[in-house]
Every structure is written in structure tokens, then in C-alpha cells.
Amino acid sequence: MAEKEKNDLEAIEKKYQAWKKLYQEALEKAPEKGKDLTTTSGRRVKEIYTPLDVSQIDYLRDIGFPGEYPYTRGIHPTMYHGRYWTMRQFSGFGTAEDTNKRYKYLLANGQTGLSVAFHLPTLMGIDSDHPLAEGEIGKCGVAIDTLADMEILFDGIPLDKVSTSMTINPPAAVLWAMYIAVAEKQGVPKTAISGTIQNDILKEYIAQKTFIFPPRPSMKLIVDTFEYGAKEVPRWNTISISGYHIREAGSTAVQELAFTLRDGIEYVEWALERGLQIDEFAPRLSFFFNAHNDFFEEIAKFRAARRIWAKVMRERFGAKNPRSWWLRFHTQTSGVSLMAQQPYNNVIRVTIQALAAVLGGTQSLHTNSLDETYALPSEHAVTIALRTQQIIAHESGVINAIDPLGGSYYVEALTAEMEKEAWEYIRRIDDMGGMVKAIELGFPQREIMDSAYAYQQAIDKKEKIIVGVNAYQMEHEPIPILHIDESVAKKQLERLREVKKRRNGAEVKRKLADLRKAAEDDLNLMPYILACVKEYATLGEIIDTLKEVFGEYQEPANF
């Protein structure tokens, strides 16, 4: 450190101590003295941040410029000057016809990418005519049983001109195969389609719990998609490594950051073990984060994530292609932070969260609707959510300067602090033998449970105020919500019966038998799944075939 800089810091330290005494004296007279200065995650925040808090940060080494390693300020040199983030609204309800209409409505109103929400039976790999699907058809997303449903879902939507994100995990390979088949029926080659399958099974075991197969065969299936995508579908993101659900389950911001990036490391390690080259698949890895209520903590989290991932890819795995170093991510505003009480307050929460995502440099954004806690979004509510993004993009001015909070004493100190704590978690999981082993030991699950309990305790004790819930309560008028009636189930079951009746049953059996043999022989399963899909084999038939080889996962009790 230069002598002048050292003297400057000493002068600032002396002045800081004098100010702190003045602050304490003034605080004693303040009506809200003792106010809780902690983030949503419970992180202690200092009263004020100064150059003292960033004295160990080297600008060129740790912060740098947008589009340059370590990408703290963004992965693109122009960021939103070159193009806005992709505006997606997570959409799906009822039948494929219902959701197709919603997609066309959103695209007509300025949405720039599609995002598919599937109903629970599809998420769990069962068909609509399965006994466990009764009462669930079309209720939490769109019902997709066969290629026929997927054809209707994207009818009139050119798949070479729109990118599509599909929130699907254990059966991701099957739904991706259906999408590829629909594109081919439209005359669009695999090489021209773009989008993302979530395909992140590790966070299912950690947080969301929609798993089917045990961890190891699940990881094999994911690496199959990496390999197939790199060779056949080069513009597709074959995984969206998701912290969103980890945060929704109750983790802190640092736990979301650390567990998500360590999941990413695990996927890379399994792909390398298969024999894939790092720069062959790493540029198509993508991430998915939560934007919660604490504005600065979320911005720092996104900045730290880019920095950690760049270091991981360049230093740990030796990637040479700079695109392999990029952490490209989608953000969704926090569903768990939205409240049934005074639901129009949710518009304000979502605006703050969306603004944090944009200032944090997201590449894609979904804004939740104000009726999130009641039902799937109504057309009215989803329009407000989309307009929120558009107003931020076009009216707020926050995109004029790239990374406008870069250099803030608080934001830079918080970024460095969160990075350090995330590395500590990553090293602990490395010492356990990796994330699959850590999950088998129940480590991330217990960490999240403890954090969720601590947060709820803080709310119950009113240490954390949730407006309209534990303070400022009042009655509110009911809001209109989207209802999915049982006619949806009737239509879906009728279509499924018709598909089964008119398809070539013998050919379906042959393709399923080929799939089973390929699974037994440990071959890449994507070509075999695609062959089954094209014969209109159902999702449930394909998954049941794989269950015969892979088995089913039963989660151990965790206390």
C-alpha cells in the first residue's frame, strides 16, 4: 500500500471513530433506537461503510470492467446498452390450448421469451390418467402427456424466433425431446432452436423435492443431455442450475449462492468424468437465482456469483474459452416473500426485487404476479408483472450506467464478504466428497432448515416486520383469481385416450424396449427418448421404463 494511501486510511479511521461517538450519542435520543440492522438473511450491517471496508479490494483484480474477467460488473461489455434482459413470465395452466393463448397474449404485449410451467403430474413424470394425477390436472401448470400436447402448446409460435425456458427437472430430457420434435415438425432444425431446460436434480433433493430416480442415475441422465446438446443442439442451455428453490425453501442468500455454485461444480465434475471437454459444454451452462427483498444483499449476491464462477471455471477446471467463465443467469422474484394479506403490496415487493435483479446484471427475468399466493396468475395480474419489467427498462433510467452501484463501499464490501462465506461452504462440501455425498449426508438440507427456522422465529418475535402480516394489518377486498375447473381434466383425458388409440402401439412398445436396453447398456439416452416421443409414447410410459432400470428415490428422514 502506498504511503499516501496508508495515511489517508489512518485519517479516515480517526474521523470514523469520532463520528461513531457522535452517532451513538444521537442514537440514544432517537425514537427508534436499537433498530435491527440486519439483512433478510440475518447478516449484520454496519451503520456506515467507508474506504476502510474496501481497503483490501484491488479494483483491477476483484472488480474490473464489464465483459472482462472476473466479470463482477457483468459478462457483456455493453450489458443492457446492447440489448435488454429477456423478459419472461412463467406461464402455464389448464390445457395446452389455454396456455398457448396466454403465450400469444404475452408476446403481443412485449414479452421477449417464453417460460413453461408444467402441472404437478408432469413434474413428477406421470400421465394425466394416473390415479395420483386426479384433482391436479392443469391446476399448477399446463398438462403435457404426449407430443400431441406439445404441438398444441406451440401452435403458431415459430420456434426459430423465440427462446423457451422449461421448468422441468427429473423428466427434463423427455420434455426437451418433445420440444425438439415439435421444432422439426415446424421445419426448424435442432441447430436453430434456443432455450433452456431447468434439468437441475441436485436442488430437487436439497429443496424442491420433485425427484423420481436416485441421485446417481439422475446425474447420468443430465450428463446425457449435456453431451447430446453440445453435439446436436448447440444453442440450447441444457441445464439451469437453480438457487431459486433453495432460497424459497428458507436458505440465506449466502447458502443460495454457495449451494447453487457447488451444484454447478458437481455437474461439471460428472461431465468431465464422462470424457466431455470443459469448453465443449461449459458455455451452455446457465443459472437461475432468486431475487428476495433485501435490495443490496441481492445485488451483492449476483455480483459475487459471477466472480466465484469465473474463478472456478478458469482456475479449478482450466477452461480456456472465456464463454466458459461466464455466469449467465435468469432471475425470478421471490414467491415466498409475497403475502395473501393486502396482496397489492406484492406489486411493490416485486418491483424492488426486479430492480435488484437488473442492477445485479441478470440476463433474463420473471416478475411474479400479485396473486401469487392465491393461484396461478390472472391475465390482469400477469400484465402488471410484465409492465413492471418494461417500466424498469424504459422509464427508470437505471440501465443508463453499467453496474451503477459498482464502487459503492457497502456493495463492494458486501460482495467480498458474501464471496468469502460462499467459498467456505464450497470447501466444506468438497471435503465431504462433493454435493451428491453432501446430499446423502443431509448437510445442505439441515443448513436450510436451520435458516428457515431462524427467519420464521424473527418474524414471530417481530424482529423482522412483514407489512400487513405481523404489523400494519388491515382488511382487504377479495381479488379476482384464476380458477381451473374440472372441464380441463375431462378435455385432457379425452385427448390422451385419442392419442393412445390412433398411435402405432406396436412401434411404441419397440421404442420403449430399445430405451430400456440403452439404459441397461449405459448409452446416451437422448436419441432413444426422442424416438419414443416421436411415436407418441407418453411421458409416464417413458419414465416408467427408466424406473425399471434406475429404480425410484426414497428420501431419508432428516431431523
N, C-alpha and C positions, 0 to 999 in steps of 0.2 A: 504493500500500500504506500502510495506517495506520501511524503511528509505533510504536504498541504492538506491532502485528503484526511490524513490522520488527525491533524489539528482541527479541521472542520468538524469531524465527528466528535472530538472531545468537547468542542464548543457547543455542539447540538446536545450532547449528553448533559452538560452542565445546565443549559437552558431548559432541557426536558425535565430535569429533577426539580427545578424551580417552578415550572408550570404545573407539575404534578401536585406540588404542595398547594398551589393556588386552586387547582381543580378539586382537591379533597375538601378544602375549606368551603368552596362554593357548593359542593355536593351536600354537605351537612345541612345546608339551608334549603335544599331543593325538595319539592313536594314528592318527587318520585325517586328519592334516594334509595340505593340498593337495587335499582332496576337490573334485571337479569341480562347480562351482556354475553349471551351465548348464541351460537347459530342453531338452526333447526336440528343439527346433528349433536348439539350439546358442546360444541367447541367453544372454549373461552376466547373472547375477543378483547383485545386491549382497548383502552379508552381512546387512544390516538396512535397513528402509525407515522413514522418519520424515517429519514435516511438510515437511522440506526438499525432498522428492521430489515433493510435490504443491503447492508454493507458487504455481505458475503456473496452477493449475486454479481456475476460478471455478465454484462449486457450481451456481448457477442457470443459467449459460451452458452448462457442459460436462456436468453430471451431472443435475441437475433431479430431477423426481419421476416415478414410473411413470405411463405414459399421457400424458406431456407431452413435447413436443419438447425435446431431440433423442433422447428415448427410450433413453438409456443404461441406465436402470433397468428397462426393459420397455415394451412397446407398450400394455398394458392397465393402467388404474388399479388393478384388483384382482388382476391376474396370477392365480396359482393359487387365490386365495381365491374367485374367481368360478367357475372350472372348472379341472380338471386338464388337463395336456397330453394330446393324443391319443396313446394307446398303440397303436402299430402293430408288427407283426412281419412283416418282409419274407418273403413266403411264396409258394412255387410250386415244384412238382415233378411229374414224370410227366405224366399226362393231366389234362384239366380236371376229371374226376371225382375224382382223387386230391387235387387242390388244393382243390376245393370242400369235401371232408370236413375238410381241415385248417382252412379258414376257419371252418367251423361249430364245430369244436373250440375254436379260439382265441376266437371270440366268446362261446361258452358259458363260457369261463374268464376273462372280463373284458377281453379286448381291445376297444378302442373305435373302431378304424378298420382298414380292410383295406389291404394293400400287395402288389401283384402283381409277382412275379419271373418273367420270361419266359425260356424257354430260348434258347440262343445263335442258332439259326436264326431265330427270331422277331426277336431283337435286330438281326440282320443283314438282315432283310427277305426271307428265303427261306422256302419251304414245307418241310414235313417230308419231302416226296417228292423234294426237290432232292438231287442227288448229294453236295453238300457237307454236307448235314444228317445223313448216315449216321454212326451212333455218337454223335450229340449229342442225339437226340430225348428230351426230358424230363429230361435229365441235370442242367442247371444252373438249371432253372426249368420252368414249365409250357409245354407246346406249344400254341400258338394259331395256327391256319391260316386259319380262317374264322369267320363269325358263329356257326356251329353250336357251335364250341368255346367261344366267349364266353358263349353261352346256358347251356351246362352249367356253366361256371365259376361263374356267379352264380345258379344254380338255387336257389330257396328263400331267397335273400338279398334283402330289399327295398331297392332302390337309392335310395329316397327317405328311408331311415332310417340309412344308413351312408355314410361318405365313403370313397372308394377312391383310393389313390395307385398310379399305374402307372409302373414304372421302365422307360421305353422312350424312345428318342431319335430316330434317323433315321425310323423308321416310326410315330412317335407319333401323327400325325394319323389314321392308319388304325386303330390300336387304340382311339383315342378315339371314332372313328366307330362302331366295333363296340360300345363301351360305351353310347353314346347309343342305338343301335338296340336293344340289349337292354332298356334302360330303357323305351323306347317300347313294346316287346312286353309289358312288365310293366304297362303303363298309366301309367307315370311320365313326365311331360313333361320336356323338356330343362331347363326353368327350375327344376326341383325337385332335380336331381342335384347332388352336390358331390364334389369330389375334386381330384386333381392329375395331370397328365401331366408327366413329367420334361422331355422335349422340349428339352433343352439341348444343341445340337450343338457349340457352341464348345468345351466341355470335352471333347468326344469327340476333336476334333482336337488338343487340348492333352494329354490324359491317357489316356482310356479306350480310344479307337481303334475304337469300333464306329460308323464312319461309312459312308455309302453315296454320297451326292451331294456335289459340290463345295460349298465354303462359301457362295457367293452364292445359288444356288437353294435351298440348305438354309435360309438365313435368310429367303428369301421364303416358304417353306412355314410357318415358325414364325410369321411376322407374319400369315399367313392364319389361323392358329389364334387369335391374339390378337383379330383383327378379328371372326371368327365367334363366339368365346366371349363377347366384350363384348356382342354383339347377341343371341345365341341361347341361351347357356348361362352366365348371369350369376354363378352360384355356383361356377363351376369355375375352378381355378387353371391357366391354360393354359401355364405353364412353372414348373419348379422349378430355379432357376439354381444349379448344383451345384458346390460346392467339395469335396465328399466325395471324388470320384475324383482330383481334383488332389492332395489330401493323400495318398491311397492310392498315388499314383504316386511320392511321395517329396518333395513340397514341404515347405517350412517352414509354420508357422502363418500368418505374415505373407503369404507367397506365396499360400496358400489364400484368405486374406481379400482380398487385392488383386486377384488374377486373377478371383475369383468376382464381386466387385462391379464390376470393369471389364467383365466379360462382361455383367452386368446393364445397365450403361450402353450397351453396344453394341446390345443388344436394344431398348432404349428409343429410341435414335437411329434404328434402322431402322424402327421402328413410326411414329415421328414423320414420317419421310421418306415413308411410305405415305400420310400425311394423317390418321392417328388423333390424337385429342386425348389429352394426357397423362393427364388424370383419367378418361378413358374406359376405359383398360386397366391403368394402373399399380396400382390397388388389388388386382388379381388376380395380380400378380407374386409369386412365392414363392421361397424359397431353401432350400438343403439343405447342411448343414455336417457335417464330421467331428468327432467328439469323441475326441481322442487321449489319451495317457497323462499328459501334464503338466497337472495339475489346474488351477493358477492361470492358466497360459498360455491354456488353452482358454476359461475363463470370461472372461478379458480380451478374447479374440478375439471372442466373441459380443457383448459389450458395445460394443466398438469398431465392429463391423459395423453395429449399429443406428444408432450415431451418424453414421457415414460416409454410410449410405444416406439417412438423413433429410436431411442437408445436400445430398447430390446431388440428391434429388428436389425439394427446396424451392428451393435456390439455383441449381443448374445448369439444371434443367428447368422451374422456375417452377410446379410443381404446387401447386394451391390446396386440394385435398381432403386433410385430414390422413391419411386412409387410404392415400393415395398415398405418404406419407412413411414408413409403417410397413415395417419389415423383418420379415416373418413367415417363420419358418424351421422346417424339420424337421431333426432331428439323427439320425445313426446312429453308434453306437460304432465304433471303428476296427477293421476287419477285418485290416488288415496288421499290427496290433500283437499279434494273437493268435498263439499258437505251438502247434505239434504236440507239442512236448515238454511233459510234465506238463500236459495240457490242462485240468485242473480249476483251474489257476492263472488261466485265462481268465475264470472267473466273477468273480474279484477285479478283474482289469483292467476288465472290462465294468462292474462296479459303480462303480468310480472314474470312469470315463468318463461313465456315465449321470448320476452325481451332478453332474459338471461341467456337463453339458448343462442339467440342471434349474436349477442355481444361475446358469447363464448366461441363463435365461429362454426356453428353447425352447418352441414351440407343439405339437410333435409329436416322438415319439421311437421309434426302433427300437433294441433291445438285441440285439447279436449273441449267437449261441449258442456254448457251449464247444467244440463240434465243428466250428467254422467252417473250420479249416484242413484238415479231412478230407473233408467232404461237405456237402450240404445238411442243415439241422438235423433231427435226430430229434425225435419228439414229446416225449420226456423232456427233451432239451436246450432246446427252444424254450419249454417250460413254465417251466424255471428262469429263462430270459431274461425272460419276461413277468413272473414273480413278482418279479424284481429291481426292475422299474419300480414294481410295486404296493407293495412294501415301502418304497421311497423315498417314494412318495406318501402312504402311510397310517401308517407307523411311524417314519420318521426324524426328523420334525419340521422338516426343512429348508425346508418351504414356509410355515411359520407367519409368518415375516417376509419381506416382499417384498425381493428383492435384498439378502440379509443381508450380503454382502461389500462392498456399496457403502460407500465411505468408508474402506476398508482402504488404508493408504498404499501397500502393494505392488500391490494390484489396480488402484487408480486410476492409479498411475504406469505400470503395465504397459499398461493400456488406452490411455492417452495415447500411450505410446511406439509401440505397435502401430498405432494410428491414423495417427500421423505417418509411419511407414515405409510403410504401405499407400498413403497419398496420394502418396508419392514414386514408387511403382510405377505408380499410375494416371496420373500426369503423364507418365511416360516413355512409356507406351503411347499416351496422347493425342498426344504428339509424333511417334510413329511413324505416326499416321493412324488409330488405332483398333485394336480387338482382332483383327478379320479380317486386317488388314495385318500386325499383330504375329505372328499365327499363320503367315501366309505367309512371314514372315521367320524363323520358328523361334524367336522370342525366349522366350515362356513355356516352350516345350519344353526349351530349353537351361538355363534357370534351374532348372527342376525336376530335370533330370538331374544338374546340379552339386550340388544339395542332397541328392538321394538318395545320390549317391556319398559325399559328406562324412559323412552319417549312418552309412552302412554301414562306412566306414573307422573311425568312432568305436567301433562295435560290435566290429569285428575287433580293434582295439587295446585293447579292454576299457575304453575311456574312458567308454562307456555300458554299463551292466550290464543284460542281459536275463535275468531269473531263469529258470533251467532251460535256457538256451541257451548263454551264454558264462560262466555262473557257477552254482553250486549244482545241477549236473547230477545226475540220478539216473534209474534205470529206472522205467518206469511200466507198469501193466497196460493192455492194449488197451481201448478204449472202444467200445460199440456204436454203429454208424453206419448211416445210411440208405442202402440200396442201391437203385438204379434198374435193373431188369433189362430185357432186350430185349423182353419182352412188351409194354412200354409203346409201343415203336416200332411193333410189329405192330398194336396197337389204334388208334394214331393214324393210321397209313397206311390202315387199313381205313375209318375214319370219313371221311378225306379223299376216298377213292375214291367212297364212297357219296354224299357231298355233291356232288361233281362230276357224278355220274350222274343225280341227281334234280333238279338246278337247271335253270333255263332258260338253256341255253348261248348261244342267240342273243341273249337280253337281256343277258347278261353281256358279250358282245362289244360290244354297242351302248353300254353304260355305260362300258366301258373306252375306247372310241373317243371318247366325249364327254369323258372325263377328259383324254385326250391333247390334244384340241383346246383344252380350257380351259387346260392348261399352256402350250401354244404361244401362246395369246392373253393369257397373264399374268393370268388371272382368279383370284379366290379359289377354291381347290381343295376346300375342305371340303364344300360341297354335292355336288360330283361324287364325292368319295371316299365320302361317306355313301350315295349312290345305288348305287355299286358294291358296297359292303358288304352292303346290304340284298338284293342279288341273289345273295349268297353267292360273289362274286368272292373269290379267295384273296388273302392278304397279298402273296404273291410275284407274282401277276398284276398287282396294283395298283402295286407298287414297280417291276416290270419296265417297265410302261407309262411311268412317270415317268422311268426311266433313259433311255428313248428320246429324251426331250426334254432332261433335265438333264445326262445323262452320269454317269460314276462318278468318284470321287475317288481319286487315287493319291498317297499321301503321299511327299513328297520325303525323301531321306536327310538325317539330322541328326547331325552329329558335333561 
